[in-house]
Amino acid sequence: MKAKTKNIIFIIIFLLIIITLMILNIFTGGISLNPDGTVGNTAGNLNNSGLFCENDGKVYFSNSFDHGVIYVMDADESNLRKLNSMQARNILAGGSYLYYFQLGSSGDAGIGNIVSSKSFIRMNTNGKQTTGIIRETIVSAQLVDNYLYLLIAGDKTPELHKIKIDGSESEVLADYEINPVSVENGIIYYNGTRMDHYLYGLNTSTGSTSVIWRGNLWYPCVEGSYVYYLDVENNYRLCRYNMDQDIIEVLTDDRVDCFNVGNSYIYYQKNSETDPQLKCMRTDGSNVYIIAEGNYTNINMTSQYVYFQTYGDDISTFHAPLGGTDYSMFTAASTSALENQNK
């Protein structure tokens, strides 16, 4: 009798678990939700086209040597493999999925893999089950918890959209340009684009916005209490602002085209007609040195490397160890791309 009672209890518990999972599947549309605090990629990477994205020890990237399609590798650049045949940028990662803006296919994609050119896509991290979220031209995008914040080019004016990761609950948050890439503690930090260039904050929990600092800035990247930014009224020099102490620090007097910050380093492109340079320094502006002479762009960072491209050349990609002084061609990706093409 006791054994039968235990069996009945076990069956009841098992059925309750199955029913609970079915209910959760219905309400989430079969999508695994992300833990609180999920952010899709760093602001610095996304301001540089979002070509690399690190998550849980894996680096997902747009392989310039293979038409910009998505590959994955370990953070040390080992175990590199191709995920699909879609050209991608603005790569985000969270939980079980990748998200990216799809520009088109590399030419060898099967019909079943093509959702639509110029779409924002959700895909399993193994490269399977590709799903279109929205068919629009995406200027920039970020993932915060279980919502995507998408700056859409729009027919007349840019718009900021908020969409749940399963494609539901779509709403327009603004009918003007808001770059959503810089996120800290659930707040999207962005510079004004209409009446001023102040620093604003969009609370993703409440939807409210507020002025954080009445500066004159562009491309804010928030890390902790610091805001790294381009100083608009002072020849776009690179500065940082301490929100806790209300202090501005000038990090360089160089005019800066683009920059990335993370892991205690800043990489930036010095704008100059006579001696343009890709430079590196610590986040307090110290230990400045030149990485490469010339004009470079698309500076992306992972936990171990910095990646960049020559301005005007979107095929070759270079890399250097974080904090290192030497750089070289990212040959692992070029070799893998060639092997894939020869299969």
N, C-alpha and C positions, 0 to 999 in steps of 0.2 A: 504494500500500500504506500509506504514511504517512497519507494523508488518511483511508482507511478506518479505520485504527487510532485516529486522533483522534476520528472520529465515534463509534466504539464506546465509547471512554473517556467522551465527552460524554454518550452515552445512559445509560451505567452510573451516572455521577455524578447525572444528572437523576433516574433511577429511585430512587437511594439517598435523595435529598432528598425525593421524594414519599413513600417508605416511612417516612422519619423523621417527616415531618409527620403522616402517618396514625397512627403510633404515639403521637405526642404528643397528637393529637386524641382518641384512645381514652382515654389516661390522664388527660386534663384534662376529659373530657366535652365537648370542643369549646369550652371557655371559655379566653379569653386570660388568662394569669396576670399578676399585678402585679409590678413590681420591688420588691426589698427596701426597706423603709422607708416603704411606702405607708401613709398614715393617711387615713381617709375624710373627716373634717371636724374643725374645731377644737372643743375642749371647751366654750368659751364659747358658740359657736353651738348646739351640741347641748343644752346646759343651758337654752337659750332656744328650745326646740322644734325646732331644726335646720331653720329655714325657708329659709336661704340657705347655699349651699355653692360655694366657688370652687375651680376646678381647671383648670390649663393655660390661664389667661387667660379662661376662661368662668365665668359665674356661673349656677348652677342654683337656682331658687327656687320656692317655693310662692306663687302669685300670689293674694293675699287678695281682689283685685278681681274674680277669676274663679273663685270657689268654692274657692280653695286648690289649683288644679291646677298642674302643673310647667311652668315657662317657662325659657328660657335666654337669656342676653344676654352681651355683652362686659362686662369689668369697669368700663368707663366708661358703662355702661347703654345702649349703642348695639346695633343688630342684634338687637332683642328679638323672640322668636317663641315660640309655644306648642309644647310637646313632646307632650303627650297630655291626656286628659280625666280623669285620676285625682287625687283629693284626696290630698295628701302632706304628710308632715312627717318629721323626722329624716333629712334628705337626706344621703347619702354619695356620694363619687365616688372612683374609682380605676381607672386604666387605661382600658379601653374601656367601662366600665359605670357606671351610677348605681344606687344602692340607696336604698330609702325605705320608710317605713311607710305603707301605703295605707289610708285611712279609708273610701273609697268612690269613686263616680264623680260628676262634676259634673252628670250628668243627660243629657248629649249623647254619652256614650261608646258606641261600638258594642259589640255582644255579644262580638265577638272580642277586644276590648281588656280586658274585665273578667275578671280572674283570680279574685279573691275579695275581698270587703270585709274590712277588718282583716287584711291579710296583709303580710308583708315581701317586697318585690319587688326583683328585679334587672332592669335595663333597659339597652339600648344608649344611649349618650349622644346618639344622634340620635332617641330616642324610640321606636325599633322593638324588636321581639322581647322583649316583656315576659314574665318568668317568675317564678312564685311560689316563694319560698324556704321559707317556713313560714307557716302559717295560725294566728297567735296575736296577742294584743294586746301590742304592743311598748311598753314604758315608755321605754327608751332603747337606743341601739345605736351601735356603732363598727366600722369596718373597719380591721384591722391586717394588712398584707401580703395574704395570700389567705384570711383568715378573718374571719368576722363574729362579733362578741361582742354578744349580744342579751339584754337584761334583759326577761324575759317576765313579764306580770302573774301568770299561773298561776291555778289554780282555788282553791288555799288559801293558798299563799305564793308570792312572786316567786322566779324562778329565773334564773340566768345560764347561757345556752347559748353554745356555740362551734360554728359551722357553717362549713364550707368554702364558698367563693363559688359552687361548682357545686351546692350543696345536700347534699353528702356529708359524711361524718365528723362527724355531729352528736353532741354530748355535753353533759351537764349538768355545769357546773363548780361551781355552788353552789346550795343550796336556800334562799337568803336574798338580800336586796337587795345587789347590787354594781353601782354605776353605772360602766360601762366607758368613758366618753367621753374621759377625760383620758389621753393616751398620749404618752410621750416615750422615744425610743430602745428601743422594743419592750417597755416597761413600762407597764402600766395602773395608774394611781394612783387610789385611791378612799378615801373615808372609811368607817370602820366604822359599822355600823348595828345591832349587837347589844349587845355588852357595853360598847363604848366608841365614840368618834368619832376614833380614831387615824387617821393616814395610812398606808395599806397599799400595797404594790406587788405586782402579779401579773405575773410574767415570762412573756410569751407564747411564748417559745421552750421553756422547761422546764416551765411550768405551776405552778411553785412560787410561794408567797406569803410575804411577810415584812412586819414592821412597819418602816416608814421613819422615822416620827416620832410620838412620843406626845403629840400635840396634841389639841385639842378643836375640830374643824373640820367644815365642810360645803361641798360643791361645790368641791373642789380643782381648780384649773386650773394645770397644770405647764407652765412655759416655761423651758427651760434648767435652771438650778439653783434657780429660784424656784418656790414654790408659792403661788398666789393663792387666798385662801379666805375664807369667812365664819367669824368667831370666835364660836362657839356660846355660850361662857360669858360673853362681853362684849357682849351685846345685838346680836349678828350684825353687828358692825362688820367692815369689809373690811381684811384684813391680807395680808402676804406673808412667807413663811418661806424663808430661804436655806439650802438643804440642805447646801451645802459649808461654810458658816461657822457654822451652827447659830444664826442670828440671826432674830428676829422684828421686823418693821417694821409699825407701825400706819399704814395709808394714809388712813383716815378714821374719825372717831368716829360718823358717821351710821349709823343702823340701815339695813341694805341688804336690799332684797327680791330683787334679781337683778342680775347684772353680766356683763360680757364684757370680755375682755382680748386685745389683739393689736396689732401694728404700733406699739408704744410708747405705746398709749393704753388707758385703762380707761373704760368707760361703765357707770354704775350708777344704779339707781333708789333714791332716798332714801325710806325709809318714815317718814311723819309724818302725824298727824291734821290738822295745821294748815298745813304747807307742803311737801307731797310734791313732789319734783323729779327730773328726769332730769339727771344731771351727767356731766361728763367731766373726766378728769385724766390726767396722765402716769403711767407705771407705777411711778414712785417716790413717787407721792402729791402731786406738785407741780402748779402751774398749774391749780387746780380752778376750774371755771366751770359755770354752769347752762345746759343746752341748752333745756329746756322745763319749765314749771310744770305740775304735775299728776301723775297716776299712769300710768306706761307699763310695758310688758312686752315679751317676745319681742325682746330686743336682739340683733340679728345684725350681724356685721361682715364686710366684704370688704376687699380691699386699698385700696379708694378711698372706700367709703361705710360709714356705720352706718345700719341700718334698725331701726325700732321701731314698736310699735302702742300705742294707748291701751288701758289696762286695761278690759276689758269690751266692747271693740269689736274684733272679729276680721275686720272688712272693710277698714278704711282702714289703709294703711301709710305711714309717713313716712320720710324719709331726710335725711341731712346729710353733707357731705364730711368725711372723717376730719380731726379737729382743727379743724373749722369751728365757728362759733358760731351759725349760722342753720340752721333746718330747714324743710322744706316737704313737701307731699304728694308721694308717689312717682307722679307723673302719667303717666310713660311706661308703667308697668304698667297703670294704670287705663284709659288710652286704647287700649292694645293689646287689653285684655280686651273693651272695648266694640266694637272693630272685629271681633273674633272672633265675638262674639255676633250681630252684624249680617250676617254672611256667610250 
